[in-house]
Amino acid sequence: MGTETPPTLGSGWFLPTWRPHFSSRRALRRRTKPFVTPQGGPRSRLRIRNGLKTELHSETHTRNTYLPAPQVSEQRDLDPSRMQMPQGNPLMLSHTLQELLARDTVQVELIPEKKGLFLKHVEYEVSSQRFKSSVYRRYNDFVVFHELLLQKFPYRMVPALPPKRMLGADREFIETRRRALKRFINLVARHPPFSEDVVLKLFLSFSGPDVQSRLKESAQCVGDEFLNCKLAPRAKDFLPADIQTQFAVSRELIRNIYNSFYKLRDRAERIASRAIDNAADLLIFGKELSAIGSDTTPLPSWATLNSSTWGSLKQALKGLSVEFAVLADKAAQQGKQEENDVVEKLNLFLDLLQSYRDLCERHEKGVLHKHQRALHKYSLMKRQMSAAVHSREPESVEQLESRIVEQENAIQTMELRNYFSLYCLHQEMQLVHVYLPLTSHILGAFVNSQIQGHKEMSKVWNDLKPKLHCLFAGPSSALTPPRSPRDGLSPH
């Protein structure tokens, strides 16, 4: 008798509809009963045994060749008409970026640190424009909320939380984490399924004690999205026939976009950082000018030769420090604006892209992996059943019969989950594309910041230039500034 090989998923993302060999316990009993009863005599038992061997061998051959060549009942999946989505298909999203952004805007701000019994802990004020609420949340509250989202929406893009540092969290780490938490909660609050869930409303508006227990209570005995979505059992009917190709291309596209935007974010951070460093340098430059102008060290009369040049220079240098302080302030404003309007928006988009990549990984390591294990377990059970039938062990056959039927039901459920996972992945990819116009917002903010920053600093530099006249004394004691290098160049 040939060895039975379970269907494998390989590198594919879904299987054709799997159909169990035994559709029910009664059918399985009809197949196995002649081997555990003496009726019919040896010849009858031999004839039935040979028949089962033939069926098992045929089943093995069918399953080994099933994936690349669907049966007649599956030919409808290859119909080109399925490539075009019907009107009103629930798989297709109709949201725009402006609609998503208008769902809610959530602010996350630090509040003064509180000292616990042993360690200080950080609290955040979370304010929702949609719910007109303001609540206090700790990092652990975000963790519980994040876990519940993964539990209720395992097939959706749940953004990752920033890491938790146990000890020695400095101000820079706390501020970086605050920004990451703000991006997380805004992506969640604007996600279509999440925004309508009671867990989000509780997290953003519940101001009572022990919010973590309240969140967990709201999710008890509810089940995940697969169990609560009416379309879940029919998810396959809405999927395009070339779903494997589409998702392979989508994953590659997202990977390339993520890598490119990661580099853009890195450069934007450096540009903003340079503006802030420039502000610090300009401020120090001005302070040094002020220090020179404020120097009270007396000069000997033989050095000054009755000239007031040094006194005039000191007075002028001290006055210039004001303009350099203004320049430093303008540069700092430009750097901060680029951090908020450019770097943070790039980080938000990267968080979204990474959440899609994480979802793809969960799909492969979760539902597909469990499906593979269930099919392998089913194959082992079938081999055990065959051995029990040949050894005429009625009790073992009865137990295996029940287990096989249960396993068949489990496989069917996993297959439905697999298609629903693909259904959700298809929608989440559409959601990523809805966010793509955010790129124009980011570039627009960057260009406007550069224009405005250079314009304002140019005005200050121009205002500063006339004040340089008092720094230079000409031959007739007239104060004249030096000419620029171009002033001495001949036109010929």
Buried (B, 14 or more C-beta within 10 A) or exposed (E): EEEBEBBEBEEBBBBBBBBBBBEEBEBBBEBBBBBBEEEEEEEEBEEBBEEBBEEBBEBBEEBBEBBEEBEEEEEEBEEEEBEEEEEEEEBEBEBEBEEBBEBBEBBBEBEEEEEEEEEEEBBBEBBBBBBEBBBEBBBEBBEBBBBBBEBBBBBBBBBEBBEEEEEEBEEEEBEBBBBBBBBBBBBBBBBBBBBEBEBBBBBBBBEEEEBBEBBBEBBEEBEBBBEEBEEBEBBBBBBBBBBBEBBBEBBEEBBEBBEEBEEBBEEBBEBBBEBBEBBEBBBEBBBEBBEBBEEEEEEEEEEEEEEEBEEBBBEBBBBBBBBBBBBBBBBBBBBBBBBBBBBBBBBBBBBBBBBBBBBBEBBBEBBBEBBBEBBBBBBEBBBBBBEBBEEEBBEBBBBBBEBBBEBBEBBBBBBBBBBBBBBBBBBBBBBBEBBEEBBEBBEEBBEEBBEBBEEBBEEBEEEBEEBBEBBBBEEEEEBEBEEEEEEEEEEE
